[in-house]
Amino acid sequence: MEVEVKLRLLSSAAHEHLSTILSPHHRHTHLQQNLFFDTPNSDLFSNLAALRLRFYDLDTQCILSLKSKPQISAGISRIEEQEEPLDPTLGRQCAAEPWRLLEIESSEIMKRVRDEFNLGEKGLICLGGGVRNVRAVYDWNGLKLELDETDYSFGTCYEIECKSSEPERAKNLVEELLKRNGIAYEYYKSNKFAIFRAGKLPPGTTL
């Protein structure tokens, strides 16, 4: 179970302001591309599951993940998550020809996808060009903060995330930081995949 604080920043100005404040605590920045897969009939999506390939930093790393049963309430996200490393070259082959994913016999994720969701002959498709994300990582006040600028084909979202075994404490610390510096934010009501599938930005997003 992945548990993290997820707060949406309401503008690029808020994102830039927070980035400046956190700059002394910066550790590294990742360039990510997220590609999502489903059956032609959206069997995974209809069962609250998301199959994703994430490529890092010009294909230096690739992670296959399956997320399911998301719950988001009052700025805290809980979701079942399973991850496996995948050779980036194979990952790109699967992106071009999604049927290859189902033939990775060594993958526990793909075994679960085949068995639990009973894909049979339905196969998989790649859901478009995916989502590009710039993730800056900071070590702040004993927390690992991830500041995201996420580009969809229909616009850009900004958010701050923080995985923690004490999510309420982490949320209080992050909210206090945002409030103290006048940074506009709100609680997320859906994750990146849900926004991608909806095809529109959450209400209230500004440039």
Buried (B, 14 or more C-beta within 10 A) or exposed (E): EBBBBBBBBBBBBBBEBBBEBBEEBBEEEBEBBBBBBBBEEEBBBEEBBBBBBBBBEEEEBBBBBBBBEBEBEEBBBBBBBBBBEBEBEBBBEBBEEBEBBBEBEEBEBBEBBBEEBEBEEBEBBBBEEBBBBBBBBBEBEEBBBBBBBBEBEEEBBBBBBBBBEEBEEBBEBBBEBBEEEEBBBEBBEBBBBBBBBEEEBBEEBEE
